[in-house]
Amino acid sequence: MAAAAVTLAAVTAGLVGVSAPAQASGCRAAPYSAKFGAADYYMQYDGVEVISYPKYPSYYRTTSQCRDIQVRNTGDGTDFGPFYACVNFYGRATCNYWTYVPVGQWRNLATNVKDGTKFYIWVRIDMGKYYGFTAVGDW
């Protein structure tokens, strides 16, 4: 599965956007800590894919803006659908737990996380059903 995610990332590299941390304006309020997503418009992949954000060797770091790590699904529900997400804390081999993130909704992926904690967000989506996903995150 990891090889498929790496391949997917390589194919969609021009379609995936990950922004750098923005100036904080408040939790769950733009500008967000990050914006990310992936797309497979040619439907080359069929089935579930797991993608890590940001790409190694980069990582996200929690701030005092929010106590939690949270994401909002900004997809349209037709082409860009719901997904599952989890937090992979830096230096660990697995993520905390998978959380379903429906279109248009915010979900906490980890609560009461210490400021300055390094982490990745792993996203799991069914590329056989949707072209991809779009999301924002705040932490």
C-alpha positions, 0 to 999 in steps of 0.5 A, spaced: 500 500 500 505 504 501 508 503 494 501 505 491 501 511 495 508 513 493 506 512 486 499 516 486 503 522 489 508 521 483 502 521 478 498 527 482 504 531 484 502 537 479 495 536 482 497 536 490 497 542 493 500 543 500 501 550 503 506 552 508 503 554 515 500 561 515 499 567 520 494 564 525 488 568 526 484 563 530 482 556 530 478 553 524 478 560 521 482 562 515 488 563 514 488 555 516 495 552 518 495 548 511 491 546 505 492 539 502 489 534 497 490 529 491 486 528 485 486 522 480 482 525 474 484 520 469 482 514 474 488 510 474 488 508 481 482 503 483 481 502 490 483 505 497 489 509 497 493 512 503 497 519 502 501 522 507 502 530 508 506 533 508 511 529 504 517 527 507 522 530 510 517 536 511 512 535 517 507 539 520 508 542 527 502 544 532 502 551 535 498 555 540 493 557 535 489 550 537 489 545 542 487 540 537 489 537 530 483 538 526 481 537 518 475 540 514 473 536 508 472 542 503 470 537 497 464 537 493 461 530 495 461 528 487 468 528 485 472 530 491 469 526 497 469 524 504 475 520 507 478 518 513 484 521 516 489 520 522 495 523 525 502 520 525 506 523 530 513 524 528 518 518 529 512 513 530 510 508 525 503 508 525 497 513 526 493 514 532 486 512 529 482 513 523 477 518 523 471 519 518 471 526 515 465 527 511 464 533 506 463 540 509 465 537 516 470 539 521 473 533 525 478 533 531 484 528 529 488 528 536 486 532 542 490 536 547 496 536 543 502 539 546 505 546 542 511 544 538 509 537 536 511 534 530 506 530 525 504 528 519 496 527 517 495 521 513 489 521 509 485 514 506 480 515 500 477 511 495 480 513 489 475 508 485 469 512 487 472 519 487 477 523 483 480 525 490 479 530 496 481 537 498 481 539 505 484 544 510 487 543 517 488 547 523 492 546 529 
